[in-house]
Amino acid sequence: MSDWDAIVIGSGMGGMTAAAYLAANGRRTVVLEQGEVLGGCTHVFRRRGYEFEVGVHYLGDCGRPEGNIPSILAGVGAGARVDFRELDPDGFDVLDYPSVRFAVPRGWDAYEARLVETFPRDAAALRRYLRVIRRIADAMDRALTPSSPRAMAEMALRAGWAAPLALIPLTRLFDLCRVGPEPRPVLAGQTPAYAAPASRAPVIVQAGYLKNYVEGGAYYPVGGGQVLSASLAEVVRANGGDYRLGARVARILVEHNRVTGVTLAGGERIAAPVVVSNADLKRTYLEMLEPEVVPARTRRRVAGYRMAWPLFIVYLGVDTDLSALGSGQIWKFRSDADFGAAQEAISWAGAGRDRERWLAALREHAGAMIHIATNKDPGTALAPAGHSVIEIMTYLPPDHDLWGLSGAGPVGGESYRRNPRYVTLKDAVTEILIDLAAEAIPELREHIVWHEAGTPITQQRYTHSTAGGSYGIEMNVAQIGPLRPRPATAITGLFLAGASTSWGPGVEGVMLSGVGAAAAVLDRDLFTEIRAGAVFGNADQLAGHDAGWDPLAVATDVAALRGGQIRATR
């Protein structure tokens, strides 16, 4: 079919959620994905029996039906198709600094008690800090608060005396509460989870994060992150929609300020009166739309948004069982500097654009999240028996000249994988991150069977995101909630979803954006309907997931996987 009711650009979870809700509400919807696997940053890949996550590491508040992710899945009949396993409630995150090792527990009281026990000299300051955070967290509704100025005002009324503190930088709240230097690394240690340093992230973002994970608990989807996009893909097809892989959108077509469809890179035109772009915000406005259809003021605003830094990820398959470590999530830091100070220390400009100085700064200030999926989901064959999979993730500058590129980058057609400057730097960073992880995992190097790495340039190649970022525009005080783009645009029929919208990054944020985009298209309050128990579409036509169901086969649109893409057997 070449004509549809709605086209969704990009199969990240914002796009897949929007498509599922549109299809389940009677709109003939097609998802166009430029890559060969659905799911965006939730997809997985396999190598020699090891399954690696690109972006799903833990999800908040998935242990009860009212949690946002479970309720969104349930609203299109997919709630029973995805199970979640809670991570260690006594330490779902382990923050490992030179000065302190802190296991973050579930529960506000447990969190406060452990902070006070660890930093007794700051007990009063920590209690002041948490009183503010909890007041704002209690006033928030993650689905509604960021969505409009009115919803933010309603949150402010509920927050009362704490409302003026919601939009100040997190470090400013530390100052006002007179928090000393020792607890600050721990209090800010999880800010990389939303890719904004404490010096720029508003208090409301930290409150929302802690509400989700400390109050709601941390969870991992059983079967890996690909289960999420594959389940929604099945919803789309069960409701008369479809998805296409290898379909790169070159242009969003607009006539008389009204969307008429899209043109693919090969020249094919697909007509529809509605387009939901889950693509990168800047590429949507500055490349996919003709300049004359975007007001100059909008182009300037979009071009001026500050992007969150992209990720560098090392993937390891090891021939040892790491379950004895307990935690599947360790944040390992080589210095006590917070995320913002570390970013400044390893910025390309800060190193004088000198590679050796930059690598020396990275060795000194390296910090990374170490994700061990086999500890989080031991019941799924994510590795051969007795083996484990590890991902080591850090944020690095996206500057093309740092990575040895001329400026065009992979989106502009520049070849880079055989570029000696690129390969040399990639290998050097890989070694630094393995050394860092080895400080948390004894004898790690002796057990490595497989390794590879993805750089910010790799991220650009696969996602076409500006600077390779996975988190969209940064969650800073000038780019928060209603100050971010909302789903509806000034062009009739064009809507937005994804990490750069009001709900922000992360799986939950982009899924909320997908519901928000569908709600804007349908002109309905879908959040209220979902929470009232509404289930849309043909849930009874969804086939069950038996033991042989493979989400990667669904995401690659093949009947059965072969060779190295088959899951390990045990």
Summary of the structure (lengths in Angstrom):
residues: 570
radius of gyration: 22.5
end to end distance: 42.4
largest distance: 67.4
contacts: 2108
relative contact order: 0.19
helix: 41%
strand: 17%
